[in-house]
Structures are given as C-alpha cells and as structure tokens.
C-alpha cells in the first residue's frame, strides 16, 4: 500500500511536470488574429463565428479588426455606393455588436482601427471626424464593461481621429503593434495641393517607432486599413481621379493613396521581417517581398469580392514567389509568434485551415 502511494506520487509529479511543460509551451506562443471589413452584418456570420472559436481556444492572443467596422449604404442599399458608417441607429449598433460579441469571455486583447467607411468616406477631416468619434466612443464604452479582455481601457487606435502612429506592446514586450489611420492620410491629398506639414511629420514618426521596436528585437506589426501592396480590381488605374473623389479616393491609384503607399513601403523596406496588415480589399491576400516585408490583406470579415474565374486566372498569372490570393470567400489570418520565428495561417470562412505561409 505504501509503495502504491509512493508510485502514485511519482506519477503525479510526472503528470504535473508534463502539464507545466505544455502550459509553458502554450504561453510561449502568441497568436495574432486579423480580420477586416467585418461590419456588414447585424449578427456574426460564419467567418466571425469561426474566429470566435479560435479566440476562445487561444487566450494568449490578440484580435485586430482592420477597419470598415460598420457599413450603412445610402437609402437602405438602393444606391449601391456605400458611404455611411456608424450613426448610432439600431442597425449600426447591431453591426458593431456583431464584432464586440466575439470578446465575451475572451481573455486576450481586442483592437479596432478605422477605415474609410468609419469616416463616412468624408473628403475632409472636419466633415468626417464627428462620425468617427461617435463610433470610437461606442466601441470604447462597450468594451470598458468587458471584464475578461486584457485591454478594456484602450481598444480603438489611433485615438481621437489622429494619423498615428500609436503603438502597444504585447507578450511581455516581445511584440509591437503600430496603428495608423490610412484614410486620415489619404484625406489630406483628396483636394489638389501641397501635402500638409503634419503628414510629412507622420512618416518620420512611423520610421522612429518601427526603429525603436526593431532595436529592441520586437516582432513588429504596422496596422492600417488600406493596403500598400495589393493585386486585383482595387488596383486599376484611374483616368480622372479627382472626378467623384469621394468614390475614388480609396482606390490605390488615387494620387494621395498612391503617395501614401509609396512612402509607407519606403519606410517598411528598411526593416526586414516587419509585417504590414490591412483590410479594405474584400479578399485574402499575402505577399512576402524580396526585401523581406510581409504584407497581409484580410478584408473578408463580412464581404467578399465576387470575381470571375477568368479574372482569377489573370490575377494568379501575375503572382510571384511567396504571393497568395484568395477570392470569393470569407476568412481571416492568424500569425503565430514564438521566441524563434513567426508563422502565418489563413482560414476559410468555414473555419478550415487553408494554408500555412512563410
């Protein structure tokens, strides 16, 4: 009897050691989930439901909503061009809540960043800031009441309708998330004229914040709504960009968008291994460029670009090594960060793991 007790003790010790090793291994891995353009449904669709399952399974993590957190089309959708975003109506509150609900009992961090719809596609800062502030306040006030997430007091970044960069550190300061408001930058060049001095200052600040994290050997993610490297219909050339600028400003060939993309990419190329993550394009795209920059587009949270097989073949024919496009499907990305490396995973809207990327 005594021997059995002693043997059981050894088994308990071994089991405890196994559990502690497994727990330590789990805690050494930090998961970052990326989903954008999720604001088109008043209830969580399949993509968000499957994302929630991942969040609950991996509490040592963060989820980032990449802008266009709320859509409201003109005249109930009779006019096809969507301009409006959050307006405190029941419909738009429910659209935001469809995303906030993912954080119920979730033990990680939650972040939102703005897109052009959250600004109501306004062409000037003065016209759009009140609408964006309304959405920011609604999200912040709701998540302040969430007792499970790790960051209830600071979830909408950049704050106060600013350009950014604004950053946070996660996973014992091993990860740096840098938030920028890309539509705020695009706004400054919607009207023809010189680029304001504060925009020029922005790029210097962005470089400084990335460099600081780089010297600390942090894994760096720059987070905005608009892609700076993409393929597909959003990349078509505009013949008359300033005609109907409110519609065209979020096309990557619009002059101020083109300038922003060029200048951000110029900064990123100085820091091999950095990630730039965005939404905006209602598809899933991944690019790992020769200068060792990762570009992720995860804009299929509630909308998907429907394109023909002919166009898919055309876009796929232009792909280079370490480039990936997925159309006509919802989904999201996960980046798994460990002490040694990072791995990127892409999930279909049915929750199935599609592929593992560099």
Secondary structure, DSSP 8 states (H G I E B T S, - for coil): -HHHHHHHHHHHHHHHHHHHHHHHHHHH-EEEEEE---TT-SS--HHHHHHHHHHHH--SEEEEE-S----B-GGGGTSS---B---S-HHHHHHHHHHHGGGTT--SEEEE---TGGGTT-SSHHHHHHHHHHHHHHHHHHHHT-SSSS-TT--BSS-TT--EEEEEEETTTTEEEEEE-HHHHHHTTTSSS---HHHHHHHHHHHHHHHHHHHTT-EEEEE-SS-SS--SGGG---SSTTTTHHHHTTSTTSHHHHHHHHHHHHHHTTSTT-EEEE--SSSEEEEE-TTS-EEEEE--SS------HHHHHHHHHT--TTEEEE-S--EEEEEEE-SS-EEEEEEETTS-EEEEE-
